[in-house]
């Protein structure tokens, strides 16, 4: 796939700068030290794929820039709030190379800051003045919480099926991509068919994104990810590559894998051995193929967009997700 993300980011830079300004303003607290910590996390926010998706979805039709920027900032704050809570639950030390809040503040303070960011994101969604956008936002928030609950309650259990996994990663990741695309299309004044197709684009993009994230968790090491390979496995989280490996594993490997997932086996050398076995089994490649199915499905939905340039930018955004596994 040909990737021209430099054109994408250059074209959308003015709008994204407005989003960043709105996000930083909304994330400001009256406590300077805490406010600085939050802004450090916000500024380390990566490529801003979710607000970028919302802006491009709105740009595909005829949109009000201020409303689109406001909603995009709400989406980015919603994403940041969910990461603050996720890191607290997972006891993660780093996020995007920055120390997480829970390593610097009390547990109660971290939860309240996450709640504050959730509230600020909702205020931004409401500021669009579009009740349909607010409904999509609220539904998306509920779906995100559902995904996190599923991940927490399903942890340390190897006996999960594909439906369990798909529902979990939909809530954990794909729901926000879907919501961002749908909100953008609504703000752009798209017809119902186009709104439905762009939401579907977001779902497929998000599913592909998370599956490839699960592949990278097992393929890459600490130098790339900032955490040990197989970090999900060490936390008892069963991902698609692990499921594929388990389906073809011998009795001894399956027993060891079950012990790791359940938390009974914590020896790093044993875990590293299983990670190596997963890499050699073809499970990562099988999961990648699954992610590409979603990516192709996502691209097929873009026929509703008449503007060639904007459609090309959405394809670039999709390709940016896929090439992470290369």
Phi and psi in degrees as a GROMACS rama.xvg file:
@    title "Ramachandran Plot"
@    xaxis  label "Phi"
@    yaxis  label "Psi"
@TYPE xy
-79.6899  130.342  UNK-2
-116.444  125.98  UNK-3
-129.221  52.3102  UNK-4
-67.4158  -24.0959  UNK-5
-61.3823  -40.4835  UNK-6
-64.216  -42.0284  UNK-7
-59.8859  -52.8759  UNK-8
-68.8201  -33.7841  UNK-9
-67.3363  -42.1317  UNK-10
-66.0221  -36.6698  UNK-11
-97.0544  3.28427  UNK-12
-58.0077  -44.5576  UNK-13
-61.3855  -43.3539  UNK-14
-66.3366  -39.8979  UNK-15
-68.6196  -31.0616  UNK-16
-64.9344  -39.1875  UNK-17
-64.2495  -39.2681  UNK-18
-61.79  -46.9707  UNK-19
-60.0763  -41.4367  UNK-20
-63.0222  -41.5578  UNK-21
-67.1934  -39.0127  UNK-22
-64.854  -47.7292  UNK-23
-63.9471  -37.9393  UNK-24
-64.1366  -43.4391  UNK-25
-71.5401  -24.8011  UNK-26
-90.9164  9.64034  UNK-27
-86.1307  130.905  UNK-28
-112.35  164.906  UNK-29
-80.2405  3.12601  UNK-30
-108.274  103.326  UNK-31
-52.9819  -43.7138  UNK-32
-64.9622  -47.2162  UNK-33
-65.4185  -40.7971  UNK-34
-61.1585  -39.655  UNK-35
-64.8481  -41.8279  UNK-36
-61.4989  -43.5651  UNK-37
-64.8055  -43.7879  UNK-38
-65.4127  -33.9133  UNK-39
-61.22  -40.6201  UNK-40
-67.846  -43.4  UNK-41
-62.7009  -42.7673  UNK-42
-71.162  -20.7981  UNK-43
-91.8232  27.0126  UNK-44
-78.1101  16.6295  UNK-45
70.0935  -144.407  UNK-46
-88.3961  1.70575  UNK-47
55.761  46.6636  UNK-48
-63.4894  -36.7669  UNK-49
-70.5392  -50.3191  UNK-50
-64.2722  -32.4758  UNK-51
-63.2639  -41.0784  UNK-52
-62.2889  -42.2392  UNK-53
-62.4223  -45.6772  UNK-54
-63.5009  -42.2496  UNK-55
-67.3239  -37.0692  UNK-56
-65.0218  -40.0069  UNK-57
-69.1904  -40.82  UNK-58
-63.4002  -22.5032  UNK-59
-65.4977  -15.6946  UNK-60
-126.65  -123.891  UNK-61
-132.257  105.443  UNK-62
-124.489  159.024  UNK-63
-89.2637  116.709  UNK-64
-59.2752  -44.7988  UNK-65
-62.4009  -42.7099  UNK-66
-64.5363  -41.4298  UNK-67
-64.6566  -42.2833  UNK-68
-64.4498  -42.1389  UNK-69
-61.45  -46.7767  UNK-70
-65.7525  -39.0589  UNK-71
-63.7782  -39.3659  UNK-72
-64.9943  -39.1979  UNK-73
-61.3279  -41.3302  UNK-74
-63.6988  -43.3158  UNK-75
-66.8767  -38.1854  UNK-76
-67.8548  -37.5894  UNK-77
-60.9576  -43.9497  UNK-78
-62.2944  -44.501  UNK-79
-63.471  -42.4788  UNK-80
-60.9386  -42.059  UNK-81
-65.7275  -34.1606  UNK-82
-68.6675  -38.3622  UNK-83
-59.513  -46.066  UNK-84
-68.6451  -40.751  UNK-85
-60.2087  -45.9724  UNK-86
-63.1474  -35.6412  UNK-87
-66.8092  -43.7749  UNK-88
-64.6432  -42.987  UNK-89
-81.3793  -10.7905  UNK-90
60.0535  36.2284  UNK-91
-71.6911  140.735  UNK-92
-87.6406  -32.1472  UNK-93
-130.463  150.268  UNK-94
-141.287  117.252  UNK-95
54.0967  38.3221  UNK-96
80.9499  -1.73172  UNK-97
-107.533  144.623  UNK-98
-60.1546  137.168  UNK-99
-73.9845  159.984  UNK-100
-61.3742  -36.0964  UNK-101
-70.0325  -13.8908  UNK-102
-83.1046  -8.52007  UNK-103
-123.788  -16.4271  UNK-104
-130.216  166.354  UNK-105
-68.0937  159.869  UNK-106
-57.6504  -45.8962  UNK-107
-61.8023  -40.6659  UNK-108
-64.3762  -40.4221  UNK-109
-63.2024  -45.5084  UNK-110
-61.8382  -43.29  UNK-111
-65.5153  -37.1879  UNK-112
-65.8708  -42.1617  UNK-113
-59.2967  -43.6442  UNK-114
-63.106  -39.4976  UNK-115
-60.7862  -43.7099  UNK-116
-67.6911  -37.9966  UNK-117
-59.0274  -45.3758  UNK-118
-63.2307  -43.0138  UNK-119
-64.122  -37.183  UNK-120
-65.7539  -37.6099  UNK-121
-67.673  -37.0543  UNK-122
-62.168  -40.5727  UNK-123
-66.2033  -41.2923  UNK-124
-60.7707  -42.4584  UNK-125
-67.1177  -30.8927  UNK-126
-67.9204  -12.1893  UNK-127
-70.1993  -19.1041  UNK-128
71.2076  16.7786  UNK-129
-116.989  111.651  UNK-130
-64.1265  -31.1869  UNK-131
-66.4331  -39.383  UNK-132
-62.1334  -42.938  UNK-133
-62.744  -40.1059  UNK-134
-64.0464  -43.6286  UNK-135
-62.4861  -42.713  UNK-136
-59.2655  -48.4624  UNK-137
-63.8362  -41.2616  UNK-138
-63.0287  -42.0791  UNK-139
-62.5029  -43.2196  UNK-140
-60.0627  -43.4129  UNK-141
-62.5217  -39.2238  UNK-142
-68.2352  -37.4675  UNK-143
-62.4821  -45.637  UNK-144
-62.1146  -40.3967  UNK-145
-60.0803  -43.1393  UNK-146
-63.3774  -40.8644  UNK-147
-69.2444  -37.715  UNK-148
-62.4277  -44.3291  UNK-149
-61.0176  -43.1151  UNK-150
-63.9036  -39.7749  UNK-151
-68.1732  -44.8453  UNK-152
-78.8519  -24.7622  UNK-153
-87.5583  -7.52839  UNK-154
-60.7673  148.217  UNK-155
67.4859  25.2531  UNK-156
-132.382  109.233  UNK-157
-73.5529  -28.2639  UNK-158
-79.2143  67.0592  UNK-159
-114.75  150.909  UNK-160
-108.433  177.666  UNK-161
-63.4947  -35.5643  UNK-162
-63.4758  -40.932  UNK-163
-58.424  -47.2631  UNK-164
-63.9918  -48.1623  UNK-165
-62.2322  -42.0258  UNK-166
-66.0375  -37.0602  UNK-167
-67.0841  -48.0497  UNK-168
-75.7518  -23.3377  UNK-169
-61.0489  -50.8914  UNK-170
-67.0234  -42.0701  UNK-171
-65.5111  -37.9676  UNK-172
-132.632  -52.9656  UNK-173
-67.2967  -30.7264  UNK-174
-59.1234  -39.591  UNK-175
-73.5886  -36.867  UNK-176
-61.8075  -44.5918  UNK-177
-62.2322  -46.3442  UNK-178
-63.2362  -40.0604  UNK-179
-62.9343  -45.8434  UNK-180
-64.4156  -41.5511  UNK-181
-67.2359  -44.3609  UNK-182
-60.3744  -42.134  UNK-183
-61.4321  -44.7222  UNK-184
-63.7045  -39.2158  UNK-185
-64.0591  -46.0958  UNK-186
-62.7393  -33.0766  UNK-187
-74.9066  -6.63821  UNK-188
76.2805  28.6415  UNK-189
-70.5061  157.473  UNK-190
-75.8213  167.295  UNK-191
-60.8106  -37.4695  UNK-192
-63.4602  -44.662  UNK-193
-66.2162  -39.3297  UNK-194
-60.8045  -44.7102  UNK-195
-62.9713  -42.1688  UNK-196
-69.1662  -38.3047  UNK-197
-70.3711  -35.6861  UNK-198
-62.083  -43.7597  UNK-199
-60.6651  -37.7102  UNK-200
-58.0185  -45.002  UNK-201
-63.8627  -39.5892  UNK-202
-61.1386  -50.784  UNK-203
-64.2602  -40.6233  UNK-204
-59.8711  -46.1003  UNK-205
-66.1789  -40.0595  UNK-206
-64.579  -45.0478  UNK-207
-60.7609  -44.137  UNK-208
-56.9244  -48.7139  UNK-209
-71.2618  -39.2206  UNK-210
-61.3019  -43.8513  UNK-211
-67.9901  -32.49  UNK-212
-61.5215  -40.2839  UNK-213
-67.7922  -33.5558  UNK-214
-66.1407  -47.8439  UNK-215
-62.2288  -33.5151  UNK-216
-59.2258  -31.8163  UNK-217
-95.8085  -25.9927  UNK-218
-84.5415  -41.577  UNK-219
-93.4861  161.364  UNK-220
-104.571  -170.358  UNK-221
-64.1841  -30.221  UNK-222
-65.1045  -33.2374  UNK-223
-87.5822  -46.154  UNK-224
-92.5288  -17.6225  UNK-225
75.7855  12.6621  UNK-226
-153.912  158.706  UNK-227
-64.6073  150.115  UNK-228
-59.1987  140.231  UNK-229
75.7268  30.2983  UNK-230
-61.1543  -39.1302  UNK-231
-60.3913  -43.3839  UNK-232
-60.024  -43.0051  UNK-233
-63.4688  -26.043  UNK-234
-94.4544  3.57187  UNK-235
81.3977  15.5578  UNK-236
-92.257  121.437  UNK-237
-91.8085  121.221  UNK-238
-111.008  173.759  UNK-239
-59.5964  -45.2009  UNK-240
-59.461  -37.3993  UNK-241
-65.4354  -38.8017  UNK-242
-63.0556  -44.179  UNK-243
-63.2936  -41.0427  UNK-244
-64.0778  -44.6914  UNK-245
-61.327  -34.8145  UNK-246
-64.1508  -26.5652  UNK-247
-116.282  9.18904  UNK-248
-78.1082  150.801  UNK-249
-75.7529  170.637  UNK-250
-59.3181  -40.1095  UNK-251
-67.4167  -45.7779  UNK-252
-65.3938  -38.7  UNK-253
-65.0566  -38.982  UNK-254
-65.3029  -41.7098  UNK-255
-65.7447  -43.0681  UNK-256
-61.2921  -42.7033  UNK-257
-62.0441  -39.2041  UNK-258
-66.9809  -36.7006  UNK-259
-67.4037  -48.0849  UNK-260
-62.6598  -39.9603  UNK-261
-72.8647  -17.0373  UNK-262
93.9964  1.79824  UNK-263
-76.5242  -25.2056  UNK-264
-113.927  116.274  UNK-265
-123.007  4.89326  UNK-266
-66.8553  122.477  UNK-267
-60.3471  -36.133  UNK-268
-67.1527  -36.4519  UNK-269
-68.0529  -43.8132  UNK-270
-63.5195  -43.6202  UNK-271
-61.0047  -36.34  UNK-272
-63.9466  -41.6535  UNK-273
-68.8307  -39.6136  UNK-274
-59.3285  -43.3684  UNK-275
-62.0481  -40.261  UNK-276
-65.6351  -39.6889  UNK-277
-63.4521  -42.1727  UNK-278
-61.2176  -37.0593  UNK-279
-83.7015  -9.78474  UNK-280
-84.3331  -14.3451  UNK-281
90.2284  0.342401  UNK-282
-66.4883  -35.715  UNK-283
-66.2094  -42.8129  UNK-284
-65.9109  -37.192  UNK-285
-64.9003  -40.8337  UNK-286
-66.7959  -38.7818  UNK-287
-59.7489  -40.9336  UNK-288
-61.8496  -37.2586  UNK-289
-64.543  -41.2672  UNK-290
-63.8303  -38.0599  UNK-291
-67.823  -30.7443  UNK-292
-60.6565  -44.7383  UNK-293
-64.6282  -39.9993  UNK-294
-63.6714  -42.0216  UNK-295
-66.7315  -38.4468  UNK-296
-62.4608  -41.1733  UNK-297
-60.6056  -47.9158  UNK-298
-62.4721  -35.51  UNK-299
-65.5732  -19.3366  UNK-300
-81.938  -9.508  UNK-301
-84.0821  4.58027  UNK-302
-65.7379  -16.3608  UNK-303
-74.8592  -11.4608  UNK-304
-96.0235  117.534  UNK-305
-81.0813  -29.2355  UNK-306
-75.5066  114.426  UNK-307
-61.7556  -40.045  UNK-308
-64.5732  -48.6995  UNK-309
-65.2626  -41.4574  UNK-310
-60.2972  -39.4175  UNK-311
-63.7582  -38.1904  UNK-312
-66.4318  -38.4642  UNK-313
-65.7976  -36.6627  UNK-314
-66.6871  -39.3619  UNK-315
-61.0492  -41.346  UNK-316
-62.9167  -41.0347  UNK-317
-63.4965  -45.5614  UNK-318
-64.1109  -31.5881  UNK-319
-60.3032  -35.0938  UNK-320
-67.9482  -45.7491  UNK-321
-69.0767  -40.5605  UNK-322
-72.7248  -8.21447  UNK-323
-60.0357  -24.3734  UNK-324
-90.1652  -5.46843  UNK-325
